[in-house]
Amino acid sequence: MIPDQAPKEDVFLGCEEMKKEAHVPSFEKYKELYLKSIDNPDEFWGDVAKDFFWKTKHSGQFLDYNFDVTKGEIFVKCMEGASTNICYNLLDRNVHERKLGDKVAFYWEGNEPGDELTVTYRELLQRVCQFANVLKSQGVKKGDRVSIYMPMVVELVVAMLACVRIGAVHSIVFAGFSAESLCERILDSQCSLLVTADGFYRGDKLINLKFLADEALQKCRDKGFPVKRCIMLKHLSKEAEETPLGSHSPPAKRSCPDLQVPWNPDVDLCWHTLVHGASDECEPEWCESEDPLFILYTSGSTGKPKGVLHTVSGYMLYTAVTFKLVFDYQPDDVYWCTADIGWITGHSYITYGPLANGATSVLFEGLPTYPDVSRMWEIVDKYQVTKFYTAPTAIRLLMKYGSEPVQKYKRESLKVLGTVGEPINPEAWQWYYNVVGEKRCPIVDTFWQTETGGHVLTPLPAATPMKPGSATFPFFGVVPAILNESGEELEGPSEGYLVFKQPWPGVMRTVYGNQQRFETTYFKKFPGYYVTGDGCRRDKDGYYWITGRIDDMLNVSGHLLSTAEVESALVEHEVVAEAAVVGRPHPVKGESLYCFVTLTDGVTYNRALEAELRKQVREKIGAIATPDYIQEAPGLPKTRSGKIMRRVLRKIACDERDLGDISTLADSSVVDQLFQNRCCTV
Ligand code: WTA
């Protein structure tokens, strides 16, 4: 339970100044609101819902659910009977009711410094309506799935909200994923249309996205699923210069004469041509609370990615209120989240949460290290960013270059710093707090998942004393517990499985097309609880500390990968008989991929094969899954029943000789051999 009083020792208290105008100004207020959110959820969420437009009101209780597999199907229903449209709430409501039409929605900052655009709420609404009309003219209807594979450009937000406006379900695939991954996701959600772009630069590297999109569509065709239409935005080619999105901006300097864009006239359509003649008015489609909003794929421990499904009303309220309270959003803020919209952080905290609040955000296409390692701080000063949200991996990367590149810029505007994606090590926390925030800015270490829709454990910047590395306490409506292996709830200071006892509005509703998998993955192990898959410790002051994944998942630079997914990409190579992948701690990425491969008889391992295997994984999954180390394993350590002992492999990867009990191993001599042949570059 949350303590009555906040601890006063070994904590950081944040900024006194902020408390004056903060939404939640003290720990006492946090606790009072938290208790209200649990004891009287209808009133608590009813207050949150008042800010939004509802075509019809809900009837009955705010949340209805079953979290216990032994009692029947798992379900969560929020605000039954209500109907609304999120796009209307994000844009029309802000433009017409709240008179924010001229307010900047996004400062788009391109990969190349100087490449920039400004888009107001009114302009965004017009563009979204136009593109919604384009989608309708291509036959997209309410409930249809649309796949979006785009770089970080304003048109990505336009495409997603155009889907939302007409009740279509977007499935955004991160533009760093491979053609194979895109194909797999298109097939799973049966998307009728793909929206993509010609290409983009990441740093100085050109990505020919259309080429990858075409490859994915060809694979879909080969598997008997022809996607009818592919709409391509010209982002790098010349035409984009003539029709910049946003009128207050100098023409974008983006052009790429060398880009070869393949074109298939049977399928491909040009974004600009379609939009040119489209009306900028489009009546929103009113949706029921539990209508699907979007599907976003996340790695699954059995290999195949899971299509996490979120629905309309609950997700809208939850992302809006977490954004408002966790970043203590104020109307004059300039907010910047460095995530990619292709991940849940970008969905919830670049598009939905900020726009629902009428916030001004920076939308950044580039990298923290391009053209140099000061880029982030240069952008902070340029737009006078007040609230900044990034990942521990980015902090650790920049930390390597010391404080000088940070101190080249003033950063006086900064008020709150956020982190997400993996546990932040106290050293990185301290650097973020002391160097970036100059001891002035509270750090909100937000723990959440694609599945949770929004923050679930997090400090509130003016209310919660911080401890470096702890995600502190639950957000409103969230009831965490720590269980031991036998499923008993642990009280007081303890460590075990992190679970949640009841839903909050933004929790996922199912795995798209696979309710069975939804129940098995999250609810089967401990009936009555949502199981996060993370380990967690609670200290004497009641603070929660995430200790990392306790399933077969790896967290590489804040991105979850399943070991099974990488293993299956490796064994698809004809000379690989068996593969096992484990994580090895990495100073910047958090974890790196250490792969053991057993080759088929008679094949010798060499550098060329190693390079081929690396390429194979990259092509199957994407660059983030590229193995860091590959070691040939004449045999793998297995139990007598044939199960690979990953625990032992993890030790080998780290060269830790203390293996604990290995008496269940069928043949312990393989272990010595593996130690001898460890990758020498480690
Ligand atoms: C990890 C990202 C510790 C965790 C929003 C979780 C964290 C997984 C934190 C979800 C944090 C995320 N502290 N660990 N503040 N935030 N994680 O679905 O293991 O990409 O289960 O969602 O990231 O990753 P996902």
Boltz pocket constraint, residues with backbone or C-beta under 6 A from the ligand:
constraints:
  - pocket:
      binder: B
      contacts: [[A, 298], [A, 343], [A, 344], [A, 345], [A, 419], [A, 420], [A, 421], [A, 422], [A, 423], [A, 424], [A, 445], [A, 446], [A, 447], [A, 448], [A, 449], [A, 450], [A, 451], [A, 457], [A, 471], [A, 532], [A, 533], [A, 534], [A, 546], [A, 548], [A, 549], [A, 555], [A, 558], [A, 559], [A, 560]]
      max_distance: 6.0
